[in-house]
Amino acid sequence: MKKIQVGLLGCGTVGTGVAKLLVEKKELISSRAGMEIILKHAADIDLETDRGITFKKGVLTTDARAVINDPNIDIIVEMIGGTAIAREFIIDAMNKGKHVVTANKALLAAHGNQIFKYAMQKNLDLGYEASVGGCMPIIKSLRESLVSNNIHSMTGILNGTCNYILSKITQDHSTFEQALAEAKAKGFAEADPTLDVEGFDTAHKLAIIGALAYGTTINLEDIYVEGISRITPLDITFAEQFGYRIKLLAISKKKENSFEARIHPTMIPLNNLIANVEGSLNAVTVTGDAVGDMMLYGHGAGMMPTASAVVSDVVDIARNIISGDIGRIPGLSFQPDKIKSIPVMPIADLETHYYFRFSAQDRPGVLSKISGVLGDHDISLKSVIQKGRKAKGPVPLIMLTHLAREANVMKALDKLSGFDVISDRPMVIRIEDNNLTH
Amino acid sequence: MKKIQVGLLGCGTVGTGVAKLLVEKKELISSRAGMEIILKHAADIDLETDRGITFKKGVLTTDARAVINDPNIDIIVEMIGGTAIAREFIIDAMNKGKHVVTANKALLAAHGNQIFKYAMQKNLDLGYEASVGGCMPIIKSLRESLVSNNIHSMTGILNGTCNYILSKITQDHSTFEQALAEAKAKGFAEADPTLDVEGFDTAHKLAIIGALAYGTTINLEDIYVEGISRITPLDITFAEQFGYRIKLLAISKKKENSFEARIHPTMIPLNNLIANVEGSLNAVTVTGDAVGDMMLYGHGAGMMPTASAVVSDVVDIARNIISGDIGRIPGLSFQPDKIKSIPVMPIADLETHYYFRFSAQDRPGVLSKISGVLGDHDISLKSVIQKGRKAKGPVPLIMLTHLAREANVMKALDKLSGFDVISDRPMVIRIEDNNLTH
């Protein structure tokens, strides 16, 4: 039986999952793939931790460079994370003629254009299914299954930490801080949760699938990113009254000469399938001109779901190595000479529905003043709710708009921020009523 | 640029969709696949219908055999359907050394074991993504993405006609007959809907994915099949009162030395994602030991979604032809020598929860009589609802059971059928409370 040898760099949570699958599922994998896939080395700085795997003698090592340099290793699996040493190791591995599998969305979002180009020049495969959506085969679907589709749009819950926190706030009416603390306690949030809760991790993922879908270079810088740390139980309650749920969505829509790419808390209709994706689960809807709406759903993170995606890449590449079919599927889905530089549409040009929550004095004339300024900026209102009655102190004033332009909304809110009857910065949440899976 | 030539047999709805994609998306496909895929011939007995495609001169033909015999054609796409002539053409095409793509689940469920074996002997690829779940990449996911997973179970809504009808009954409280009439009027049901509404089409699909998931030969005969034609608005209303929705599910669970494979109307919790799949949409949840629950959702039928899946197969095989990598993925996912004959568990051995709706005389002692017989057969009750009060005529008596054995349920119901206080055959609906995506 043919043999493919794998070197694993980084034996943390997902790396350990990959090692587990390669060691414990060796027979299963070979019964499907018809070849032996061998974990030759796993490198990590920590050799002491019990990972619950019985490695053969000599497999575990601290010497990552020796693994990269091992001439018998065909595929390097990079599970270190981050954009520094991981990048260096990937480039080194390619220089040694090794194919690479990674789950590193931060790296690909930042340096993917160069890394994919380098892989192509070296005639090497680069697998990255696990970089977006954990176990969900979103990369394979975009690169293979949807080959005859123009992709119109994508809408995704791509960060389990945020979805867990928002589900918690929705269910328990806890604050963001309480929900985050619980997410940390349960292992759904990192000690420093910024990358997740402020939307950056989701942006990394959208940068990757946006490129794949539309045939453009990866462009992380221009993606609009807004996290969930300002969402309050009050907003979630109002959203429900209007028939919406709040999710942190990655939204991308193809325009004529650009594409929307934005990450922000979004109100979506309760009866929408993606509104019902709860806890740390992920989902992504892809709308193509042939398939219509298609959705994938599953664990977007975690040891074994992510490892499963990594191993599917390892097997795909192993098949390519054995048949000599490297580059079978182009790295970014389109042939390199067909990839354009399609710009991201500036967020100021967005047209959508908005939810505003003002914290306003309950005085005569306040409503007319606010709606007057909005009207002056071409923003017309669909619904208004004013709750509570207070002689002193502010009350929440909720407004839902018809279609409005983001630039106008920002100008109107700037103008309103000067008004003494409005306390605090108003809460703004964008609404997606259409173009979502029902 | 390399060229692959395709011959299409059957230009009905999906065949026309395939032709459309191959003609109108030629450039898009080539920008991704890096090769030219040419629709050389499309054969159909009807050349008169305007299919809305501008075929090049000579492409359309009535002579299917000439297409099969054309030495320049690499891939035959069989879109005729049925198990007679389609089978003959597929075998003929293989005899001429042509790779085959089909969406023909009836054929694969009935004769797949021989057809896959024949393809392997001839070193030919056979693509069939479109045979299950329309555009959803369930075949690719099972064959490639889940390569390191032991599949524990699958739960699917795999027939759009049934799901449309059940959604209609749920929303409008119409009868099955009314909902079926509407499905026909809207093109969601065939003139003869038996194959769909009686569950056979769903069984064909489960036969295929069951084989793929567990590494067994296809076994259609032993799948338990029950359709939706007996479901009444009354059952749907009672289901809702208990927090359930009724769906026609394909359910498959791996047991130690067998696997469950059954198609029947099923009550599933309302908060379950798959319970919220409405209209003609399809969804399938796969539970693997590494990925946990993963769900795919999309259009399970229709011209363009199905054609999109067909074309993804064409491109996959075209890639294999060009690289000489035929048989890259084994037809039934496992290497031929690893495929076992795992038996389907007899339905009599099923253990699940049950919903019974008796139509019973509202007389003293009836409830105790029925529950007594059930108790004698080891069936204990979780809830009982008796609705209405009638001096004459039957009233519905609803019972939900704890876990019970199908064989015992059938024996108990046989016994009860002799009782004069019970009119009609009771309605029995199986309940799936666990092991489903939440």
Interface residues (C-beta under 8 A of the other chain):
Chain A: G17 L21 K25 L28 I29 S31 R32 A33 G34 E129 C135 M136 P137 K140 S141 R143 E144 S145 L146 V147 S148 N149 N150 G215 N271 L273 N276 V277 E278 G288 D289 A290 V291 G292 D293 M294 M295 L296 Y297 G298 H299 G302 M304 P305 A307 S308 A309 V311 S312 V315 D316 R319 S323 G324 D325 R328 I329 P330 S333 F334 Q335 K338 T437 H438
Chain B: G17 L21 K25 L28 I29 S31 R32 A33 G34 E129 C135 M136 P137 K140 S141 R143 E144 S145 L146 V147 S148 N149 N150 G215 N271 L273 N276 V277 E278 G288 D289 A290 V291 G292 D293 M294 M295 L296 Y297 G298 H299 G302 M304 P305 A307 S308 A309 V311 S312 V315 D316 R319 S323 G324 D325 R328 I329 P330 S333 F334 Q335 K338 T437 H438
